[in-house]
Amino acid sequence: MFGFLFFVLITPGASEFLCTSSDLDLSYTFCDSTPHIFMFNLTPCAIANNPIWTATLTWIPRSDITFLKTIFNVWYDGAKALHWREVLCTGADDKYSICGALKGETIATTFDIKGSRISFPKGNYDIILEGFSDDSEKDMLMCLNITMIVKQDTF
């Protein structure tokens, strides 16, 4: 049996669909102007019944990941709904597999996102996910602009 590793060279500004279903549409673009070798998959493509999503990420970072700060901003129908910051990697006793990855090294990881903690009303969500390799937020590793359209209320 042969296995294949598929990389997608994403051109800045080009929108990529993550998934589409009867109750959810997810797509993303990159915020910055540099092409990335990046692939992201999310299953199941559903909002109903509060699923646990399985996310698969394959990425070749443009710099070493000894420090990683993430900023997550969500807007719901044009109003800011969430702002979250967290340092995921510090260079010491890090618990995430992405920590310590080197520039040009392939990162391939799978993780769960527990949707049951979040209720998503019908509407349009704009999500900006930024990753920085410094605490001052000047050295951006990646920036994703995610569009999520919830087509029906789940409650």
N, C-alpha and C positions, 0 to 999 in steps of 0.2 A: 504494500500500500504506500502510495506517495502522498506526502503532505506539501502543501503550497502555502507560502507566506505572501500575502498580497499587500503591496503598499500603494497608496494613492498620493500622488504629488498634487496637492491642492493649490490652485492658483488663487492669490488674494482676490477677494470680491466675488468669487464664484460660490454660489450657494450649493450646499450638499444636503440631500435629504437623509436624515437618520431613519425615519420611518413615517408611514402614513397608515391610518386605519379609520374605522367608522367613528371613533371618538377622539382621535389624536393625530396631529401633524407635528413633526419635529424636523427642523432643519438648522443648519449653521453656516456661518461664514467666518473668516478670520478678520480680526480688527486691524491687524498690522499689514504691512505691504510686502512681507517676505514670504515666498512659498514654503510650505511645510510638507514633510513626509509624515502623514498622519492618517489614522483610520480609527473610527469610533463606531461602535454598534450598540444598540440598546434593544433588549427583548424582555418581556413582550411589548409590543407597540400598543399599549392600552393604558387607560387611566381608570377605567371602571374596576370595581372590586378591590381597590387599593393594592395593586400588585407589588411584588418585590421585583424590581428590574435587575437584570444582569447586564452590566456594562462591560464591554471589551474594548481596550485601548491598545493600539500599536502606534508608537511615535518614536521618532529619532530627534532628540533635543539638539538645539543649536549651541548649547553650552552645558557645562557640568551642573548637576543638580546636587549640590551639597547643602544649599539653603533653598527652601521653597515656601513662599508666602502666597496664599490664594485669596482673592477677593471675588465675592459672588454677589452681584446685584440683580434683583428681579423687579420688573415693572409689570403691573397687571392693568390692562386697558389704559395705559398711559400714566398710571400713578405708581410711585415707588412703593413696593410691597415688602422688600427684604434687602438687608445689607448685612453681609457676613464676611468676616476676615478670620483667617486662621493660618498659623505657621505650621506646615506639615513636615518640613525637614529642617533640622538645625545643624546637622553634621555630627550629632552625638546621640546614640541610643534611639535612632529613628525607627518607627514601627511600620512605615510604608515601603513597599518594594521599589517604588520609583526613586526613593532617596538614595543618593550615592551614584546614580547613573552618570555616565560620562558622555561628553559631547560626541555625537556620532554613533553612540551605542543604541541598539534597538531595545526599546522598552515594550514589553508585551505583558499585559496584566488583565485580569478579570476581577471585578468586584461587584457587590450587590448595593443597590440603592433602595432603601426601604420607603416606598411610597405611602405605606399605611400611616405614617406620621403626618402626612400632609394632605389636606383636602384642596382640590383644585376646582374652583367654580368655572363654569363655561366662560370662555373669553380668550383674549390674546395676551401672551406673556412674552416679554422681551427680557432675555437673560444675558448678562455680560459676565463671563468668567475669565479672570486675569490671573496669570501666574508670574511671580517675580523672583529673581534669584538674589534679592537683597531686601533688607527690611525697610529701606527708604523708598521702595517702589519706583526706582529709576531704571532698573535693568529687567525689562520684561522678557520672559521666556516665551509666553504664548498668550494670546487673547482670542477668545471665541465669542461671537455674537450669535446666540441661540434664539430661534423663534419657536415658540410652542403655542399651538392653537388647540384648545380644549373645545371640542365640538358639542358636548352635552354635559349638563350637571351630573355629578356622580353621587349626590346625596338625596 
